[in-house]
Amino acid sequence: MARSKQQDAWVFFGEVLKERREAAGLTQEELGGLVFVSGGYIGLFEQGIRKPQLDVAMRIDEVLQTGGIFERTWRKLINKSPYASYFSEVAELEAVATKLCEFAPGVVQGLMQTASYASALTIAANPFATDEYVAEKVTSRLSRAEILTDATRPEYWAILHEHVLLTPVGGPAVMAEQLDHIAALVRSRAAVVTVLPRSVGAHAYMTGTLKLMEFADQPPTAYTETEFSGTLLDDPAVVKQAQRAYDLLRVATLSPEASLDLIKSAAEDHRRCARTT
């Protein structure tokens, strides 16, 4: 997969970090200890694979006495991102993940959204938004979704709550198209999608969204998001808890075959509704 200009900029950030660290005579482990992260993470920063949090960038500036260069660069790169600051790193990690597992209780996950569905969601949350704003949000979301059709695509597992299939986001025609798109991803083996039926009632992850990411050369991470903020989780114990919650969700879902049948049936229901309105 070709790197984006944003990714290239973070690689340059890492190269400068390595140059300044070595000039200070510090190993990755030594610098990590001084800024309260592991030496392994310093290595990932230097490779442009991971991005430091702002407070870490500021501590690096202090330790290496760089006059604030890493803080300024961090702010500049984050401001150029089309995503919210709390999601920018997640979008970059998605692009290098070998496996993604997602659950969103109220909406179709962003990686599976159609343009019309994404537009309807954006407008619902921003009723006074300009057409340009909506188009930018939709374009960035569809751009992320390209990883599902790329030659190096990750394993992608998604759990949909049955409520999501029944809610006509954008109207019945838009919803039918959205569900057809999900079914097509499943049939092409780009995704494994299962449905959590309403009859389950209470389940292992009741609020917000959950994303698990695995990589070839770094530890797994988890990401949780509510309406206005998100948190990237690195702590192995916390990631393990998140994986357990996802495992409990998955065992409560319908089989992939039964889920696909339900998705196709819901699409037909929305299509019939669209024809009568």
C-alpha positions as CSV (number, residue, x, y, z in Angstrom):
1,M,0.0,0.0,0.0
2,A,1.4,3.4,-1.0
3,R,2.1,5.8,1.9
4,S,0.2,9.0,2.1
5,K,1.8,12.4,2.5
6,Q,0.7,12.4,6.1
7,Q,2.5,9.1,6.7
8,D,5.6,10.4,5.0
9,A,5.6,13.4,7.3
10,W,5.5,11.2,10.4
11,V,8.4,9.1,9.0
12,F,10.3,12.3,8.7
13,F,9.3,13.2,12.3
14,G,10.8,9.8,13.3
15,E,14.0,10.4,11.4
16,V,14.6,13.7,13.1
17,L,13.8,12.1,16.4
18,K,16.4,9.4,15.8
19,E,19.0,12.0,14.7
20,R,18.5,14.1,17.8
21,R,18.4,11.1,20.2
22,E,21.7,9.8,18.8
23,A,23.3,13.2,19.0
24,A,22.4,13.3,22.7
25,G,24.1,9.9,23.1
26,L,20.9,8.1,24.3
27,T,19.7,4.7,23.4
28,Q,16.0,4.1,22.7
29,E,15.6,2.5,26.1
30,E,17.3,5.5,27.9
31,L,15.1,8.1,26.1
32,G,12.0,6.0,26.7
33,G,12.8,5.9,30.4
34,L,13.2,9.7,30.6
35,V,9.9,10.4,28.8
36,F,7.9,7.5,30.5
37,V,7.4,5.2,27.5
38,S,9.2,2.0,26.6
39,G,12.2,1.9,24.4
40,G,10.2,-0.1,22.0
41,Y,7.8,2.7,21.5
42,I,10.6,5.1,20.8
43,G,11.7,2.7,18.1
44,L,8.1,2.8,16.7
45,F,8.1,6.6,16.8
46,E,11.4,6.7,14.9
47,Q,10.1,4.3,12.2
48,G,6.9,6.5,11.7
49,I,4.8,3.5,12.7
50,R,3.4,5.1,15.8
51,K,2.9,8.7,16.8
52,P,3.6,10.1,20.2
53,Q,0.9,11.7,22.3
54,L,1.4,15.5,22.6
55,D,2.6,15.3,26.2
56,V,5.3,12.7,25.1
57,A,6.4,15.0,22.2
58,M,6.7,17.8,24.7
59,R,8.8,15.7,27.2
60,I,11.0,14.6,24.3
61,D,11.6,18.3,23.5
62,E,12.5,18.9,27.2
63,V,14.9,15.9,27.4
64,L,16.6,16.5,24.1
65,Q,16.6,20.3,24.5
66,T,15.2,20.9,21.0
67,G,13.4,24.2,21.7
68,G,10.0,22.8,21.1
69,I,10.5,21.4,17.6
70,F,8.7,18.1,18.2
71,E,5.7,19.8,19.9
72,R,5.4,22.3,17.0
73,T,5.7,19.5,14.4
74,W,3.2,17.3,16.2
75,R,0.6,20.2,16.2
76,K,1.2,21.0,12.6
77,L,0.8,17.4,11.5
78,I,-2.3,16.8,13.6
79,N,-3.9,20.0,12.3
80,K,-3.4,18.8,8.7
81,S,-5.2,15.5,9.4
82,P,-8.8,15.3,8.1
83,Y,-9.7,13.5,11.3
84,A,-10.4,14.6,14.9
85,S,-7.2,14.8,16.9
86,Y,-8.1,11.8,19.0
87,F,-8.7,9.6,15.9
88,S,-5.8,10.7,13.7
89,E,-3.4,8.0,15.0
90,V,-6.1,5.4,14.8
91,A,-6.6,6.0,11.1
92,E,-2.9,5.6,10.5
93,L,-2.8,2.4,12.5
94,E,-5.7,0.9,10.6
95,A,-3.6,1.2,7.5
96,V,-0.8,-1.0,8.8
97,A,-2.9,-3.5,10.9
98,T,-2.9,-7.1,10.0
99,K,-6.3,-7.7,11.8
100,L,-9.1,-5.4,12.7
101,C,-12.1,-6.3,14.9
102,E,-14.9,-3.8,15.4
103,F,-18.2,-3.4,17.2
104,A,-20.4,-0.3,17.0
105,P,-23.8,-0.6,18.8
106,G,-25.6,2.2,17.0
107,V,-24.2,2.6,13.4
108,V,-22.4,0.7,10.6
109,Q,-18.7,0.9,11.2
110,G,-16.9,3.6,9.2
111,L,-14.9,1.1,7.1
112,M,-18.1,-0.4,5.7
113,Q,-20.1,2.8,5.2
114,T,-21.3,3.9,1.8
115,A,-21.1,7.6,0.7
116,S,-24.8,8.2,1.2
117,Y,-24.9,6.6,4.6
118,A,-21.8,8.5,5.8
119,S,-23.3,11.7,4.4
120,A,-26.6,11.1,6.3
121,L,-24.7,10.5,9.6
122,T,-22.6,13.6,9.1
123,I,-25.5,15.9,8.4
124,A,-27.5,14.4,11.3
125,A,-24.6,15.4,13.7
126,N,-23.9,18.7,11.9
127,P,-27.2,20.1,10.7
128,F,-25.7,23.5,9.7
129,A,-22.6,22.1,8.0
130,T,-21.7,23.3,4.5
131,D,-21.6,20.9,1.6
132,E,-17.8,21.2,1.5
133,Y,-17.6,20.1,5.1
134,V,-19.8,17.1,4.5
135,A,-17.9,16.1,1.4
136,E,-14.6,16.3,3.2
137,K,-15.9,14.0,6.0
138,V,-17.3,11.5,3.6
139,T,-14.2,11.5,1.4
140,S,-11.9,10.8,4.3
141,R,-14.1,8.0,5.5
142,L,-14.3,6.3,2.1
143,S,-10.5,6.8,1.8
144,R,-10.0,4.8,5.0
145,A,-12.2,2.0,3.6
146,E,-9.8,1.4,0.7
147,I,-7.8,-0.9,3.0
148,L,-10.6,-3.5,2.7
149,T,-10.0,-3.9,-1.0
150,D,-6.2,-3.4,-1.1
151,A,-4.0,-6.3,-2.0
152,T,-2.5,-6.2,1.6
153,R,-5.9,-5.9,3.3
154,P,-6.1,-6.9,6.9
155,E,-8.4,-9.6,8.3
156,Y,-11.6,-7.6,9.1
157,W,-14.2,-8.8,11.6
158,A,-17.2,-6.7,12.4
159,I,-20.2,-7.2,14.7
160,L,-23.4,-5.3,13.9
161,H,-26.2,-5.0,16.4
162,E,-29.6,-5.9,14.8
163,H,-30.8,-2.4,15.7
164,V,-28.4,-1.1,13.1
165,L,-30.0,-3.1,10.4
166,L,-33.4,-1.8,11.2
167,T,-32.6,1.9,11.5
168,P,-33.2,3.7,8.1
169,V,-30.2,6.1,8.2
170,G,-30.7,8.4,5.3
171,G,-34.0,6.8,4.4
172,P,-34.9,3.3,3.3
173,A,-33.3,3.5,-0.1
174,V,-30.0,4.6,1.4
175,M,-30.2,1.9,4.0
176,A,-30.9,-0.8,1.4
177,E,-27.9,0.3,-0.5
178,Q,-25.8,0.3,2.7
179,L,-26.8,-3.3,3.6
180,D,-26.2,-4.4,0.0
181,H,-22.7,-3.1,0.3
182,I,-22.1,-5.0,3.5
183,A,-23.4,-8.2,1.9
184,A,-21.0,-7.6,-1.0
185,L,-18.0,-7.2,1.3
186,V,-19.0,-10.5,3.0
187,R,-19.5,-12.4,-0.3
188,S,-16.1,-11.1,-1.7
189,R,-14.5,-12.3,1.6
190,A,-13.2,-8.9,2.4
191,A,-15.0,-9.1,5.8
192,V,-16.6,-11.4,8.3
193,V,-19.7,-9.8,9.6
194,T,-21.9,-11.2,12.3
195,V,-25.1,-9.8,13.8
196,L,-25.9,-9.5,17.5
197,P,-29.6,-10.1,17.8
198,R,-31.9,-7.9,19.8
199,S,-33.0,-11.0,21.8
200,V,-29.6,-11.1,23.5
201,G,-30.6,-8.2,25.6
202,A,-27.7,-7.0,27.8
203,H,-24.3,-7.7,26.3
204,A,-20.6,-7.4,27.1
205,Y,-20.1,-3.9,25.7
206,M,-23.1,-1.6,26.1
207,T,-21.8,1.8,25.3
208,G,-19.5,3.4,22.7
209,T,-17.6,1.6,19.9
210,L,-14.7,-0.9,20.3
211,K,-11.9,-1.5,17.8
212,L,-9.1,-4.1,18.3
213,M,-6.0,-3.8,16.1
214,E,-3.2,-6.4,15.6
215,F,0.1,-5.8,13.8
216,A,3.0,-7.7,12.4
217,D,5.7,-5.9,14.3
218,Q,4.1,-4.2,17.4
219,P,1.8,-5.1,20.3
220,P,-2.0,-5.1,19.7
221,T,-4.0,-2.1,20.7
222,A,-7.6,-1.3,21.4
223,Y,-9.6,1.9,20.7
224,T,-12.8,3.0,22.4
225,E,-14.9,5.9,21.3
226,T,-17.9,7.8,22.6
227,E,-19.8,10.6,20.8
228,F,-17.2,13.3,21.4
229,S,-13.9,11.6,22.2
230,G,-11.9,8.5,21.8
231,T,-9.1,6.7,23.6
232,L,-6.3,4.6,22.2
233,L,-5.3,1.9,24.7
234,D,-1.8,0.4,24.8
235,D,-1.7,-1.2,28.2
236,P,-1.5,-5.0,27.7
237,A,-3.9,-5.7,30.6
238,V,-6.5,-3.3,29.3
239,V,-6.2,-4.6,25.8
240,K,-6.7,-8.1,27.1
241,Q,-9.9,-6.9,28.8
242,A,-11.1,-5.3,25.6
243,Q,-10.4,-8.6,23.7
244,R,-12.4,-10.5,26.3
245,A,-15.3,-8.1,25.9
246,Y,-15.2,-8.6,22.1
247,D,-14.9,-12.4,22.5
248,L,-18.1,-12.4,24.6
249,L,-19.9,-10.3,22.0
250,R,-18.8,-12.6,19.2
251,V,-20.1,-15.8,20.9
252,A,-23.5,-14.1,21.4
253,T,-23.9,-13.3,17.6
254,L,-25.5,-15.3,14.9
255,S,-23.4,-17.4,12.6
256,P,-21.9,-15.7,9.6
257,E,-24.3,-17.5,7.3
258,A,-27.4,-16.5,9.4
259,S,-26.1,-13.0,9.8
260,L,-25.7,-12.6,6.0
261,D,-29.3,-13.9,5.5
262,L,-30.6,-11.3,8.1
263,I,-28.6,-8.5,6.4
264,K,-30.1,-9.4,3.0
265,S,-33.6,-9.7,4.4
266,A,-33.3,-6.3,6.1
267,A,-32.1,-4.8,2.8
268,E,-35.2,-6.2,1.0
269,D,-37.4,-4.8,3.7
270,H,-35.9,-1.3,3.3
271,R,-36.2,-1.6,-0.5
272,R,-39.9,-2.5,-0.3
273,C,-40.4,0.5,2.0
274,A,-38.6,2.8,-0.4
275,R,-40.9,1.7,-3.2
276,T,-44.0,2.6,-1.3
277,T,-42.9,6.0,-0.2
